[in-house]
Amino acid sequence: MKNIRVEGRRWFQKTYGNTYNSVRIFIDGKPVVTLPEDYGYDSYYMQRAAEWMNQQGLTPGNEGRAYLSIWCQENGVDLYDDCLDVSRERELHHENI
């Protein structure tokens, strides 16, 4: 594994004040998983990505965003993350854009 790219999308539900996100993970440029919409704000998309990678045995040890960053740094893996705030719930689905 040479690089990991995490693409997040966030949508703020104005009516009830909730924030939702979805996540897509790429390893060495190839898409490996799209995690569906879930409640969570700020950088929770990175937490979800770290948890998924740990559950798959791709990053051994503790789960969590900080751990993923440290693990990548210690193992020479480039980590890229980006999050797009979208205006409509349907735009959370990565295949729609």
BABA-795434 format. One record per residue (C-alpha): residue number from 1; residue in one letter; x, y, z negated. Coordinates in nm, 3 decimals, m for minus. Example, Ala and Ser with C-alpha at 12.3 -4.5 7.8 and 13.67 -1.06 7.14 Angstrom:
<sites>
SITE seq type      c1      c2      c3
SITE   1    a   1.230  m0.450  m0.780
SITE   2    s   1.367  m0.106  m0.714
</sites>
This chain:
<sites>
SITE seq type      c1      c2      c3
SITE   1    m   0.000   0.000   0.000
SITE   2    k   0.152   0.329   0.113
SITE   3    n  m0.133   0.573   0.068
SITE   4    i  m0.482   0.609  m0.075
SITE   5    r  m0.732   0.868   0.040
SITE   6    v  m1.046   0.935  m0.160
SITE   7    e  m1.326   1.132   0.005
SITE   8    g  m1.597   1.256  m0.226
SITE   9    r  m1.923   1.433  m0.155
SITE  10    r  m2.125   1.624  m0.412
SITE  11    w  m2.479   1.749  m0.400
SITE  12    f  m2.638   1.977  m0.658
SITE  13    q  m3.009   1.915  m0.709
SITE  14    k  m3.136   2.266  m0.780
SITE  15    t  m3.481   2.153  m0.895
SITE  16    y  m3.357   1.956  m1.195
SITE  17    g  m2.999   2.083  m1.223
SITE  18    n  m2.835   1.746  m1.160
SITE  19    t  m2.522   1.673  m0.958
SITE  20    y  m2.472   1.355  m0.756
SITE  21    n  m2.175   1.221  m0.566
SITE  22    s  m2.071   0.950  m0.324
SITE  23    v  m1.723   0.819  m0.249
SITE  24    r  m1.533   0.668   0.040
SITE  25    i  m1.190   0.510  m0.013
SITE  26    f  m0.924   0.456   0.252
SITE  27    i  m0.608   0.252   0.201
SITE  28    d  m0.329   0.304   0.453
SITE  29    g  m0.574   0.488   0.679
SITE  30    k  m0.835   0.210   0.686
SITE  31    p  m1.176   0.249   0.519
SITE  32    v  m1.217  m0.013   0.247
SITE  33    v  m1.536   0.086   0.065
SITE  34    t  m1.812   0.342   0.044
SITE  35    l  m1.958   0.380  m0.302
SITE  36    p  m2.323   0.490  m0.295
SITE  37    e  m2.480   0.796  m0.451
SITE  38    d  m2.448   0.820  m0.828
SITE  39    y  m2.502   1.085  m1.093
SITE  40    g  m2.188   1.275  m1.188
SITE  41    y  m2.037   1.621  m1.152
SITE  42    d  m1.696   1.782  m1.102
SITE  43    s  m1.431   1.521  m1.015
SITE  44    y  m1.634   1.218  m1.122
SITE  45    y  m1.596   1.086  m0.766
SITE  46    m  m1.225   1.028  m0.846
SITE  47    q  m1.314   0.846  m1.166
SITE  48    r  m1.544   0.616  m0.967
SITE  49    a  m1.271   0.551  m0.710
SITE  50    a  m1.018   0.467  m0.982
SITE  51    e  m1.262   0.232  m1.155
SITE  52    w  m1.344   0.053  m0.829
SITE  53    m  m0.978   0.008  m0.739
SITE  54    n  m0.904  m0.130  m1.086
SITE  55    q  m1.198  m0.372  m1.069
SITE  56    q  m1.068  m0.501  m0.734
SITE  57    g  m0.724  m0.562  m0.883
SITE  58    l  m0.562  m0.303  m0.655
SITE  59    t  m0.431  m0.092  m0.943
SITE  60    p  m0.361  m0.294  m1.257
SITE  61    g  m0.411  m0.142  m1.599
SITE  62    n  m0.641   0.120  m1.739
SITE  63    e  m0.920   0.275  m1.536
SITE  64    g  m0.951   0.646  m1.485
SITE  65    r  m0.859   0.932  m1.259
SITE  66    a  m0.543   1.030  m1.449
SITE  67    y  m0.425   0.671  m1.452
SITE  68    l  m0.473   0.637  m1.074
SITE  69    s  m0.265   0.950  m1.015
SITE  70    i   0.012   0.832  m1.248
SITE  71    w   0.006   0.479  m1.104
SITE  72    c   0.041   0.615  m0.750
SITE  73    q   0.328   0.841  m0.851
SITE  74    e   0.513   0.560  m1.031
SITE  75    n   0.464   0.316  m0.741
SITE  76    g   0.548   0.547  m0.452
SITE  77    v   0.191   0.558  m0.319
SITE  78    d   0.069   0.888  m0.177
SITE  79    l  m0.272   0.987  m0.317
SITE  80    y  m0.496   1.229  m0.130
SITE  81    d  m0.838   1.340  m0.244
SITE  82    d  m1.091   1.576  m0.101
SITE  83    c  m1.446   1.660  m0.197
SITE  84    l  m1.711   1.824   0.015
SITE  85    d  m2.005   1.998  m0.150
SITE  86    v  m2.309   1.932   0.066
SITE  87    s  m2.638   2.120   0.073
SITE  88    r  m2.876   1.826   0.125
SITE  89    e  m2.902   1.489  m0.046
SITE  90    r  m2.897   1.301   0.283
SITE  91    e  m2.549   1.442   0.349
SITE  92    l  m2.415   1.236   0.058
SITE  93    h  m2.421   0.939   0.293
SITE  94    h  m2.082   0.940   0.463
SITE  95    e  m2.210   0.794   0.788
SITE  96    n  m2.444   1.093   0.838
SITE  97    i  m2.162   1.339   0.903
</sites>
